[in-house]
Amino acid sequence: LLFAGAAVLFVGLLTGLAPALQSRAADLTTALKSGSREGTYHRSRTRSALLLMQGALSVVLLVGAGLFVRSLANVRSLSMGYDIDPIVWVGVEERGEKLSEAEQGLLRDRLATAARSLPNVESASRGVTVPFYMTWNEGIVVPGIDTSVTNAMGSFRIQAAGPEYLETMGTRLLRGRFIDRSDTEKSPRVMAVSETMSKRLWPGKDAIGQCVRIGSDTVPCTTVVGITEDVRADDAFAEDELLYYFRPITQANPEGGGVFVRVRGSAEREAEAVRRSLQTQMPGAAYVTATPMSEIFAPNIRPWRLGATMFVAFGVLALVLAAIGLYSVIAYNVTQRTHELGVRVAFGAQVRDVIRLVLGEGLRITALGIVVGAAIALYAGRFVAPLLFKVEPADPLVFGGVIGILLFTAT
């Protein structure tokens, strides 16, 4: 508040003193001798320079806004391998309740069953890990591939899930089958892998039917039975995030995790209703939490959302200030030139000629401001390039749009 107050006082004093200082250089004798009908228009370099600076600043900020808005749009359009908006993650907090591993698994099964019976719920499934919140990695051994090769590929992330997981999350099954109810603790071990994982491990081969040993080379084979679309779980923008596979929750971690719930409409609106309904299934002091997936994912796009919001706000403000400044200066100049313009009309100038004269003055200043601002934006682009996503700092669409907006506003 103190800084803002001081800034306002400083600007007020500066803008108030500027005309007074300019008047000291005026030729008072000539001004007093001039008749009321004599033109007194004098071009001001200071006013023109200020307008040029305003225009240039508007270009820089609006280009920044355009780049971040496009980055945000590209981030939102990036395929995660599942839906985000309709999903609610239901976490289980046992809070001191002493439940055996079997009881923990049965409790989560009851929660999933209860969730499916709710009126605004389309599907529900158990899951152990939560994308962008809680992940699980485990080394794998693939017969015929050296362990150092698989380790160099990156982390292989696991989701232990129920049979309804793909339907609930909206993940597409590309080939083969997914986990089903026949995949129990006593049945042969199976897994479904992401498309990128299948191509990296078995290039040019069919991944279905391949053997993978999870954890060490001494454990029994886990057979690949299906291939899903790529899934991103930890870093939305890293390619090694696409190494992802699914195991039956009954074979991997039967007592852990929580429940994913797919709702109709907005997950943010339905989350509390889901929480209240499922809380009735909890024993003693234990409780459930219900968090929309959009809330969990939000930190990943926060830099672009913040950049877009700030640049748009300041860009619009700068544009409004430039428009007001340009209008004020042109209006002042026209008032000064009223006599001159009248003489031009008296000598045969048409209305369009007068408009062209005035319009040309404003557009010349705007054009110079655009050139200066575009040069600054191009230079500054190298510094913001690392903050952008799939957008070039010199994006022609953004620059073209900004130039069009400035020229339209000036006109």
Sine and cosine of phi, psi and omega as CSV:
sin_phi,cos_phi,sin_psi,cos_psi,sin_omega,cos_omega
0.00,0.00,-0.68,0.74,0.03,-1.00
-0.89,0.45,-0.68,0.73,0.02,-1.00
-0.89,0.45,-0.71,0.70,-0.01,-1.00
-0.88,0.47,-0.67,0.74,0.02,-1.00
-0.89,0.45,-0.69,0.73,0.02,-1.00
-0.90,0.43,-0.65,0.76,0.01,-1.00
-0.89,0.45,-0.68,0.74,0.00,-1.00
-0.90,0.44,-0.69,0.72,0.02,-1.00
-0.89,0.45,-0.68,0.74,-0.01,-1.00
-0.88,0.47,-0.74,0.67,-0.01,-1.00
-0.90,0.43,-0.64,0.77,0.04,-1.00
-0.88,0.48,-0.71,0.70,0.03,-1.00
-0.90,0.43,-0.68,0.73,-0.03,-1.00
-0.88,0.47,-0.74,0.67,-0.03,-1.00
-0.95,0.31,-0.43,0.90,0.06,-1.00
-0.98,0.22,-0.57,0.82,-0.01,-1.00
-0.97,0.23,-0.48,0.88,-0.08,-1.00
-0.83,0.55,-0.77,0.64,0.02,-1.00
-0.90,0.44,-0.59,0.81,0.00,-1.00
-0.90,0.43,-0.67,0.74,0.03,-1.00
-0.92,0.40,-0.61,0.80,0.04,-1.00
-0.91,0.42,-0.58,0.81,-0.05,-1.00
-0.93,0.38,-0.38,0.93,0.01,-1.00
-0.91,0.41,-0.45,0.89,-0.04,-1.00
-1.00,-0.02,0.01,1.00,-0.05,-1.00
-0.97,0.24,0.53,-0.85,0.08,-1.00
-1.00,0.08,1.00,-0.05,-0.12,-0.99
-0.91,0.41,-0.61,0.79,-0.03,-1.00
-0.87,0.49,-0.72,0.69,0.00,-1.00
-0.91,0.41,-0.65,0.76,-0.01,-1.00
-0.89,0.45,-0.64,0.76,-0.01,-1.00
-0.94,0.33,-0.54,0.84,-0.01,-1.00
-0.97,0.25,-0.35,0.93,-0.07,-1.00
-0.92,0.38,0.65,-0.76,0.06,-1.00
-0.98,0.22,0.27,-0.96,-0.04,-1.00
-0.92,0.39,-0.32,0.95,-0.04,-1.00
-0.99,-0.12,0.01,1.00,-0.02,-1.00
-1.00,0.07,0.71,-0.70,0.01,-1.00
-0.89,0.46,0.69,-0.72,-0.02,-1.00
-0.83,-0.56,0.41,0.91,-0.05,-1.00
-0.97,0.26,0.77,-0.64,0.07,-1.00
-0.73,-0.68,0.82,-0.58,0.02,-1.00
-0.93,0.37,0.73,-0.68,-0.02,-1.00
-0.96,-0.29,0.89,-0.45,0.04,-1.00
-0.92,0.39,-0.54,0.84,-0.01,-1.00
-0.90,0.45,-0.75,0.66,0.00,-1.00
-0.87,0.48,-0.69,0.72,-0.01,-1.00
-0.89,0.46,-0.65,0.76,0.00,-1.00
-0.91,0.42,-0.66,0.75,0.02,-1.00
-0.90,0.43,-0.67,0.75,0.04,-1.00
-0.90,0.44,-0.66,0.75,0.02,-1.00
-0.88,0.48,-0.68,0.73,0.02,-1.00
-0.90,0.44,-0.66,0.75,0.03,-1.00
-0.89,0.46,-0.69,0.72,0.02,-1.00
-0.89,0.45,-0.68,0.74,0.00,-1.00
-0.90,0.44,-0.68,0.73,0.02,-1.00
-0.89,0.46,-0.65,0.76,0.04,-1.00
-0.87,0.49,-0.67,0.74,0.01,-1.00
-0.88,0.48,-0.74,0.67,-0.04,-1.00
-0.86,0.50,-0.74,0.67,-0.05,-1.00
-0.94,0.35,-0.64,0.77,-0.01,-1.00
-0.94,0.34,-0.58,0.82,0.10,-1.00
-0.89,0.45,-0.70,0.71,0.07,-1.00
-0.85,0.53,-0.68,0.74,0.02,-1.00
-0.88,0.48,-0.72,0.70,0.00,-1.00
-0.88,0.48,-0.68,0.73,-0.02,-1.00
-0.90,0.43,-0.68,0.74,-0.02,-1.00
-0.96,0.28,-0.57,0.82,0.05,-1.00
-0.90,0.43,-0.68,0.73,0.04,-1.00
-0.91,0.40,-0.63,0.78,0.06,-1.00
-0.88,0.48,-0.70,0.71,0.01,-1.00
-0.88,0.47,-0.66,0.75,0.03,-1.00
-0.90,0.44,-0.64,0.77,0.02,-1.00
-0.92,0.40,-0.62,0.78,0.03,-1.00
-0.90,0.44,-0.70,0.72,-0.03,-1.00
-0.92,0.39,-0.47,0.88,-0.01,-1.00
-1.00,0.09,-0.13,0.99,0.00,-1.00
-0.92,0.40,0.76,-0.64,-0.02,-1.00
-0.96,0.27,0.83,-0.55,0.04,-1.00
-1.00,0.00,-0.26,0.97,-0.09,-1.00
1.00,-0.03,0.10,0.99,0.04,-1.00
-0.26,-0.97,0.27,-0.96,0.05,-1.00
-0.99,0.14,0.46,-0.89,0.00,-1.00
-0.92,-0.38,-0.74,0.67,-0.16,-0.99
-0.88,0.48,-0.63,0.77,-0.07,-1.00
-1.00,-0.04,0.16,0.99,-0.14,-0.99
-0.97,-0.24,0.71,-0.70,0.11,-0.99
-0.89,-0.45,0.76,-0.65,0.08,-1.00
-0.99,-0.11,0.85,-0.53,0.02,-1.00
-0.97,-0.23,0.93,-0.36,0.02,-1.00
-1.00,-0.09,0.47,-0.88,-0.04,-1.00
-0.94,-0.35,0.83,-0.56,0.06,-1.00
-0.90,-0.44,0.95,-0.30,-0.10,-1.00
-0.97,0.24,-0.40,0.92,0.10,-1.00
0.68,0.73,0.87,0.49,0.11,-0.99
1.00,0.05,-0.18,0.98,0.03,-1.00
-0.94,0.35,0.77,-0.63,-0.04,-1.00
-1.00,-0.02,1.00,-0.10,0.00,-1.00
-0.93,-0.38,0.67,-0.74,0.08,-1.00
-0.95,0.32,0.20,-0.98,0.02,-1.00
-0.86,0.51,-0.65,0.76,0.02,-1.00
-0.90,0.44,-0.66,0.75,0.00,-1.00
-0.92,0.39,-0.59,0.81,0.05,-1.00
-0.89,0.46,-0.69,0.73,0.03,-1.00
-0.91,0.42,-0.68,0.74,0.01,-1.00
-0.91,0.43,-0.61,0.79,0.03,-1.00
-0.88,0.48,-0.70,0.71,0.00,-1.00
-0.93,0.37,-0.56,0.83,0.09,-1.00
-0.90,0.43,-0.65,0.76,0.03,-1.00
-0.90,0.44,-0.65,0.76,0.02,-1.00
-0.89,0.46,-0.68,0.74,0.01,-1.00
-0.90,0.43,-0.68,0.73,0.01,-1.00
-0.90,0.44,-0.69,0.73,0.01,-1.00
-0.90,0.43,-0.62,0.78,-0.01,-1.00
-0.90,0.45,-0.63,0.78,-0.02,-1.00
-0.91,0.42,-0.40,0.92,-0.03,-1.00
-1.00,0.09,-0.11,0.99,-0.02,-1.00
-0.96,0.29,0.55,-0.83,-0.13,-0.99
-0.89,0.45,-0.59,0.81,-0.07,-1.00
-0.98,-0.19,0.34,0.94,-0.01,-1.00
-0.95,-0.31,0.76,-0.65,0.03,-1.00
-1.00,-0.01,-0.62,0.78,-0.05,-1.00
-0.31,-0.95,0.35,-0.94,0.05,-1.00
-0.50,-0.86,0.55,-0.83,-0.01,-1.00
-0.49,-0.87,0.53,-0.85,0.11,-0.99
-0.96,0.26,0.48,-0.88,0.08,-1.00
-0.36,-0.93,0.57,-0.82,-0.06,-1.00
-1.00,-0.01,-0.69,0.72,-0.04,-1.00
-0.98,-0.22,0.36,-0.93,-0.01,-1.00
-0.82,-0.57,0.88,-0.48,0.00,-1.00
-0.80,0.60,0.72,-0.70,0.05,-1.00
0.91,0.40,0.21,0.98,0.04,-1.00
-0.72,-0.69,-0.71,0.70,-0.06,-1.00
-0.51,-0.86,0.90,-0.43,-0.04,-1.00
-0.87,-0.48,0.23,-0.97,-0.08,-1.00
-0.62,-0.78,0.85,-0.52,0.02,-1.00
-0.89,-0.45,0.56,-0.83,0.09,-1.00
-0.48,-0.88,0.69,-0.72,-0.01,-1.00
-0.91,0.42,0.47,-0.89,0.01,-1.00
-0.80,-0.61,0.41,-0.91,0.08,-1.00
-0.83,-0.56,0.84,-0.54,-0.01,-1.00
-0.92,-0.38,0.87,-0.50,0.03,-1.00
-0.82,0.58,0.74,-0.67,0.01,-1.00
1.00,-0.02,-0.12,0.99,0.02,-1.00
-0.84,-0.54,0.79,-0.62,0.00,-1.00
-0.89,0.45,0.63,-0.78,-0.04,-1.00
-0.86,0.50,-0.57,0.82,0.01,-1.00
-0.89,0.46,-0.51,0.86,0.02,-1.00
-0.94,0.35,-0.72,0.69,0.01,-1.00
-0.92,0.40,-0.60,0.80,0.03,-1.00
-0.90,0.43,-0.58,0.81,-0.01,-1.00
-0.94,0.34,-0.33,0.94,0.00,-1.00
-0.94,0.34,-0.44,0.90,-0.03,-1.00
0.81,-0.58,-0.28,-0.96,-0.03,-1.00
-1.00,0.03,0.71,-0.70,0.08,-1.00
-0.99,-0.15,0.95,-0.32,-0.09,-1.00
-1.00,-0.01,0.60,-0.80,-0.10,-0.99
-0.92,-0.39,0.59,-0.81,0.26,-0.97
-0.81,-0.59,0.89,-0.46,0.13,-0.99
-1.00,-0.01,0.87,-0.49,-0.21,-0.98
-0.67,-0.74,0.23,-0.97,0.10,-1.00
-1.00,0.00,0.12,-0.99,-0.05,-1.00
-0.89,0.46,-0.42,0.91,-0.06,-1.00
-1.00,0.00,0.13,0.99,-0.15,-0.99
-0.88,0.47,-0.76,0.65,-0.05,-1.00
-0.88,0.47,-0.68,0.74,0.02,-1.00
-0.89,0.47,-0.66,0.75,-0.03,-1.00
-0.93,0.37,-0.71,0.71,-0.09,-1.00
-0.99,0.11,-0.32,0.95,-0.05,-1.00
0.99,0.12,0.34,0.94,0.04,-1.00
-0.99,0.13,0.71,-0.71,-0.07,-1.00
-1.00,0.06,0.69,-0.72,0.14,-0.99
-1.00,-0.01,0.86,-0.51,-0.08,-1.00
-1.00,0.06,-0.68,0.73,-0.01,-1.00
-0.48,-0.88,0.36,-0.93,0.04,-1.00
0.97,0.26,-0.55,-0.84,0.00,-1.00
-0.75,-0.66,0.25,-0.97,0.08,-1.00
-0.97,-0.23,-0.09,-1.00,0.05,-1.00
-0.88,0.48,0.65,-0.76,0.11,-0.99
-0.73,-0.68,-0.02,-1.00,-0.12,-0.99
-0.95,0.32,-0.23,0.97,0.04,-1.00
-0.98,0.20,-0.21,0.98,0.01,-1.00
-1.00,0.08,1.00,0.08,-0.05,-1.00
-0.98,-0.22,0.00,-1.00,-0.01,-1.00
-0.88,0.47,-0.49,0.87,-0.08,-1.00
-0.99,-0.10,-0.14,0.99,-0.02,-1.00
-1.00,0.05,0.22,-0.98,0.02,-1.00
-0.84,0.55,0.56,-0.83,-0.04,-1.00
-0.95,0.31,0.70,-0.71,-0.01,-1.00
-0.71,-0.70,0.30,-0.95,0.05,-1.00
-0.44,-0.90,0.41,-0.91,0.18,-0.98
-0.89,-0.46,0.64,-0.77,-0.09,-1.00
-0.87,-0.49,0.40,-0.91,0.07,-1.00
-0.95,0.31,0.33,-0.94,-0.05,-1.00
-0.87,0.49,-0.70,0.72,0.00,-1.00
-0.91,0.42,-0.64,0.77,0.02,-1.00
-0.89,0.47,-0.66,0.75,0.00,-1.00
-0.91,0.42,-0.62,0.78,-0.01,-1.00
-0.96,0.29,-0.56,0.83,-0.01,-1.00
-0.95,0.32,-0.66,0.75,-0.08,-1.00
-0.99,0.14,-0.57,0.82,-0.06,-1.00
-0.75,-0.66,0.90,0.43,-0.02,-1.00
-0.88,0.47,0.77,-0.64,0.01,-1.00
0.97,0.24,0.06,1.00,0.00,-1.00
-0.86,-0.51,0.26,-0.97,0.07,-1.00
-1.00,0.09,0.86,-0.52,-0.04,-1.00
-0.95,0.31,-0.46,0.89,-0.05,-1.00
-0.91,0.41,0.77,-0.64,-0.03,-1.00
1.00,-0.09,-0.13,0.99,-0.02,-1.00
-0.96,0.26,0.40,-0.91,-0.02,-1.00
-0.98,-0.19,0.71,-0.70,0.09,-1.00
-0.74,-0.67,0.75,-0.66,0.07,-1.00
-0.97,-0.23,0.86,-0.51,-0.12,-0.99
-0.99,-0.13,0.86,-0.51,0.04,-1.00
0.98,-0.20,-0.78,0.63,0.00,-1.00
-0.37,-0.93,0.16,-0.99,-0.03,-1.00
-1.00,0.07,0.09,1.00,-0.01,-1.00
-0.98,-0.18,-0.19,0.98,-0.04,-1.00
-1.00,0.10,0.34,-0.94,0.02,-1.00
-0.90,0.44,0.34,-0.94,0.03,-1.00
-0.91,0.41,0.60,-0.80,0.24,-0.97
-0.95,-0.31,0.86,-0.52,-0.13,-0.99
-1.00,-0.01,0.72,-0.69,0.06,-1.00
-0.97,0.25,0.84,-0.54,-0.02,-1.00
-0.91,-0.41,-0.19,0.98,-0.03,-1.00
-0.35,-0.94,0.33,-0.94,0.03,-1.00
-0.80,-0.60,0.79,-0.61,0.00,-1.00
-0.95,-0.32,0.17,-0.98,0.13,-0.99
-0.92,0.40,0.30,-0.95,-0.03,-1.00
-0.90,0.43,0.59,-0.81,-0.04,-1.00
-0.81,-0.58,0.68,-0.73,0.06,-1.00
-0.94,-0.34,0.74,-0.67,-0.17,-0.99
-0.77,-0.64,-0.36,0.93,-0.10,-0.99
-0.77,-0.64,-0.84,0.54,0.07,-1.00
-0.91,-0.42,0.93,-0.38,-0.13,-0.99
-0.90,0.45,-0.29,0.96,-0.17,-0.98
-0.88,-0.48,0.14,0.99,0.01,-1.00
-0.99,-0.17,0.70,-0.71,-0.05,-1.00
-0.93,0.36,-0.49,0.87,-0.01,-1.00
-0.95,0.31,-0.14,0.99,0.07,-1.00
-0.93,0.36,-0.25,0.97,-0.07,-1.00
-0.99,0.13,-0.04,1.00,0.06,-1.00
-1.00,0.08,0.99,-0.12,-0.21,-0.98
-0.58,-0.81,0.63,-0.78,0.07,-1.00
-0.56,-0.83,0.32,-0.95,-0.08,-1.00
-0.88,-0.47,0.64,-0.77,0.11,-0.99
-0.80,-0.61,0.46,-0.89,0.08,-1.00
-0.89,0.46,0.69,-0.72,-0.03,-1.00
-0.90,0.44,-0.45,0.89,0.01,-1.00
-0.94,0.35,-0.40,0.92,-0.03,-1.00
-0.99,-0.17,-0.34,0.94,-0.13,-0.99
-0.96,-0.27,-0.80,0.60,-0.09,-1.00
-0.42,-0.91,0.96,0.28,-0.17,-0.98
-0.90,0.43,-0.33,0.94,-0.07,-1.00
-0.97,-0.25,-0.09,1.00,-0.15,-0.99
-0.99,-0.16,0.03,-1.00,0.14,-0.99
0.99,0.16,-0.38,-0.93,-0.02,-1.00
-0.54,-0.84,-0.58,-0.81,-0.10,-1.00
-0.72,-0.69,0.75,-0.66,0.17,-0.99
-1.00,-0.05,0.74,-0.68,-0.03,-1.00
-0.83,-0.55,0.81,-0.59,0.05,-1.00
-0.99,-0.15,0.87,-0.49,-0.07,-1.00
-0.95,-0.30,0.30,-0.95,0.14,-0.99
-1.00,0.05,0.78,-0.63,-0.01,-1.00
1.00,0.00,-0.54,-0.84,-0.11,-0.99
-1.00,0.07,0.79,-0.61,0.05,-1.00
-0.91,0.41,-0.56,0.83,0.01,-1.00
-0.90,0.44,-0.57,0.82,-0.01,-1.00
-0.98,0.22,-0.56,0.83,-0.09,-1.00
-1.00,-0.03,-0.22,0.98,-0.13,-0.99
-0.85,0.53,-0.70,0.71,-0.05,-1.00
-0.92,0.40,-0.62,0.78,0.03,-1.00
-0.91,0.42,-0.64,0.77,0.05,-1.00
-0.89,0.45,-0.69,0.72,-0.01,-1.00
-0.87,0.48,-0.73,0.69,-0.03,-1.00
-0.89,0.46,-0.64,0.76,-0.03,-1.00
-0.93,0.37,-0.66,0.75,-0.05,-1.00
-0.98,0.19,-0.34,0.94,0.03,-1.00
-0.87,0.49,-0.47,0.88,-0.01,-1.00
-0.92,0.40,-0.28,0.96,0.00,-1.00
-1.00,0.03,-0.13,0.99,-0.12,-0.99
-1.00,0.06,0.66,-0.75,0.01,-1.00
-1.00,0.10,0.57,-0.82,0.13,-0.99
0.79,0.61,-0.77,-0.64,-0.05,-1.00
-1.00,0.06,-0.02,1.00,-0.01,-1.00
-0.92,0.40,0.43,-0.90,-0.01,-1.00
-0.50,-0.86,0.22,-0.97,0.03,-1.00
-0.90,-0.43,0.44,-0.90,0.15,-0.99
-0.89,-0.46,0.52,-0.85,0.01,-1.00
-0.79,-0.61,0.92,-0.39,-0.07,-1.00
-0.84,-0.55,0.84,-0.55,0.07,-1.00
-0.88,0.47,0.63,-0.78,0.03,-1.00
-0.88,0.47,-0.51,0.86,0.02,-1.00
-0.88,0.47,-0.54,0.84,0.03,-1.00
-0.95,0.30,-0.59,0.81,0.04,-1.00
-0.94,0.35,-0.62,0.79,-0.05,-1.00
-0.98,0.18,-0.37,0.93,-0.14,-0.99
-0.78,0.62,-0.68,0.74,-0.02,-1.00
-0.85,0.52,-0.40,0.91,-0.02,-1.00
-0.95,0.31,-0.43,0.90,0.00,-1.00
-0.94,-0.35,0.09,1.00,-0.04,-1.00
-0.86,0.51,-0.66,0.75,0.00,-1.00
-0.85,0.52,-0.66,0.75,-0.02,-1.00
-0.96,0.29,-0.62,0.79,0.03,-1.00
-0.91,0.42,-0.67,0.74,0.02,-1.00
-0.91,0.43,-0.72,0.70,0.01,-1.00
-0.87,0.49,-0.70,0.71,-0.01,-1.00
-0.90,0.44,-0.69,0.72,-0.03,-1.00
-0.89,0.45,-0.74,0.67,-0.05,-1.00
-0.92,0.39,-0.71,0.71,-0.02,-1.00
-0.91,0.41,-0.64,0.77,0.03,-1.00
-0.90,0.44,-0.70,0.71,-0.02,-1.00
-0.88,0.48,-0.77,0.63,-0.02,-1.00
-0.94,0.33,-0.56,0.83,0.03,-1.00
-0.90,0.43,-0.70,0.72,0.03,-1.00
-0.90,0.43,-0.67,0.74,0.02,-1.00
-0.88,0.48,-0.70,0.71,0.02,-1.00
-0.90,0.44,-0.61,0.79,0.02,-1.00
-0.91,0.42,-0.68,0.74,0.03,-1.00
-0.90,0.45,-0.69,0.72,0.02,-1.00
-0.89,0.46,-0.65,0.76,0.03,-1.00
-0.90,0.44,-0.65,0.76,0.01,-1.00
-0.91,0.42,-0.69,0.72,0.01,-1.00
-0.90,0.44,-0.70,0.71,0.00,-1.00
-0.89,0.47,-0.70,0.72,0.00,-1.00
-0.90,0.43,-0.71,0.70,0.02,-1.00
-0.87,0.50,-0.70,0.72,-0.06,-1.00
-0.90,0.45,-0.71,0.70,-0.03,-1.00
-0.92,0.39,-0.69,0.72,0.01,-1.00
-0.90,0.44,-0.67,0.75,0.02,-1.00
-0.89,0.46,-0.66,0.75,0.02,-1.00
-0.90,0.44,-0.70,0.72,0.00,-1.00
-0.90,0.43,-0.64,0.77,0.01,-1.00
-0.90,0.43,-0.63,0.77,0.05,-1.00
-0.88,0.48,-0.67,0.75,0.04,-1.00
-0.90,0.43,-0.52,0.85,-0.12,-0.99
-0.98,-0.18,0.23,0.97,-0.05,-1.00
-0.82,0.58,-0.71,0.70,-0.01,-1.00
-0.90,0.44,-0.70,0.72,0.00,-1.00
-0.88,0.48,-0.69,0.72,-0.01,-1.00
-0.91,0.41,-0.61,0.79,0.05,-1.00
-0.88,0.48,-0.67,0.74,0.03,-1.00
-0.89,0.46,-0.67,0.75,0.01,-1.00
-0.87,0.50,-0.69,0.73,0.01,-1.00
-0.91,0.41,-0.65,0.76,0.00,-1.00
-0.88,0.47,-0.50,0.86,0.01,-1.00
-1.00,0.01,0.17,0.99,0.13,-0.99
0.94,-0.35,0.02,1.00,0.03,-1.00
-0.91,0.40,0.68,-0.73,0.04,-1.00
-1.00,0.08,0.23,-0.97,0.02,-1.00
-0.85,0.52,-0.66,0.75,-0.01,-1.00
-0.89,0.46,-0.51,0.86,0.03,-1.00
-0.92,0.39,-0.66,0.76,0.03,-1.00
-0.91,0.41,-0.68,0.73,0.01,-1.00
-0.89,0.46,-0.68,0.74,0.01,-1.00
-0.88,0.48,-0.62,0.78,0.00,-1.00
-0.89,0.45,-0.73,0.68,-0.03,-1.00
-0.95,0.32,-0.69,0.73,-0.02,-1.00
-0.89,0.46,-0.65,0.76,-0.01,-1.00
-0.87,0.49,-0.62,0.78,0.00,-1.00
-0.89,0.46,-0.72,0.70,0.00,-1.00
-0.92,0.39,-0.65,0.76,-0.04,-1.00
-0.94,0.33,-0.52,0.86,0.05,-1.00
-0.89,0.46,-0.71,0.71,0.02,-1.00
-0.90,0.43,-0.67,0.74,0.01,-1.00
-0.89,0.46,-0.68,0.73,-0.01,-1.00
-0.88,0.48,-0.66,0.75,0.05,-1.00
-0.89,0.45,-0.67,0.74,0.03,-1.00
-0.88,0.47,-0.62,0.78,0.03,-1.00
-0.90,0.43,-0.69,0.73,0.00,-1.00
-0.88,0.47,-0.74,0.68,0.00,-1.00
-0.90,0.44,-0.72,0.69,-0.01,-1.00
-0.90,0.44,-0.65,0.76,0.01,-1.00
-0.91,0.42,-0.63,0.78,0.04,-1.00
-0.89,0.46,-0.69,0.73,0.02,-1.00
-0.90,0.43,-0.68,0.73,-0.01,-1.00
-0.89,0.45,-0.64,0.76,0.03,-1.00
-0.90,0.43,-0.64,0.77,0.02,-1.00
-0.93,0.38,-0.69,0.72,-0.03,-1.00
-0.95,0.30,-0.29,0.96,-0.04,-1.00
-0.85,0.52,-0.54,0.84,-0.02,-1.00
-0.90,0.43,-0.44,0.90,-0.03,-1.00
-0.99,0.11,-0.48,0.88,0.00,-1.00
-1.00,-0.08,-0.13,0.99,-0.04,-1.00
-0.80,0.60,-0.67,0.74,0.00,-1.00
-0.91,0.42,-0.31,0.95,-0.03,-1.00
-1.00,-0.01,-0.14,0.99,-0.05,-1.00
-1.00,-0.05,0.33,-0.94,0.01,-1.00
-0.78,-0.63,0.94,-0.35,0.04,-1.00
0.85,0.53,0.57,0.82,0.07,-1.00
-0.67,-0.74,0.74,-0.68,0.06,-1.00
-0.99,0.15,0.62,-0.78,0.01,-1.00
-0.85,0.52,-0.45,0.89,0.02,-1.00
-0.98,-0.22,0.61,0.80,-0.05,-1.00
-0.84,0.55,0.88,-0.47,-0.07,-1.00
-0.91,0.42,-0.52,0.85,0.01,-1.00
-0.90,0.44,-0.69,0.72,0.01,-1.00
-0.91,0.42,-0.75,0.66,-0.02,-1.00
-0.90,0.44,-0.66,0.75,0.03,-1.00
-0.89,0.46,-0.67,0.74,0.02,-1.00
-0.89,0.45,-0.67,0.74,0.00,-1.00
-0.91,0.42,-0.70,0.72,0.02,-1.00
-0.88,0.47,-0.66,0.75,0.04,-1.00
-0.88,0.47,-0.67,0.74,0.01,-1.00
-0.90,0.44,-0.70,0.72,-0.02,-1.00
-0.90,0.44,-0.70,0.71,-0.01,-1.00
-0.91,0.41,-0.63,0.77,0.04,-1.00
-0.90,0.43,-0.71,0.71,0.01,-1.00
-0.88,0.47,-0.70,0.72,-0.01,-1.00
-0.90,0.44,-0.67,0.75,0.01,-1.00
-0.90,0.44,0.00,0.00,0.00,0.00
